[in-house]
């Protein structure tokens, strides 16, 4: 098993090689990737709240009307429900 200092040496060597290949691209990528873990969870949370507001408190209903007079029942899992024809 490698020690921590050996692992850090491998990481340093890898970073040095990446920097030597294309220093400008390496620097841009390193700087651009820093805020990603901070903002990505926030964006996912906001998208979830937006979807909840669009679907309403009872979830998403895909088929709400019956034009042929047959009985319809709702089935669902969690927040999303689907209206299906009832087998009578």
Buried (B, 14 or more C-beta within 10 A) or exposed (E): EEEEEEEEEEEEEEEEEBBEEEEEEBEEEEEEEEEEEEEEEEEEEEEEEEEEEEBEEEBEBEEEEEEEEEEEEBEEEEEEBBBEEEEE
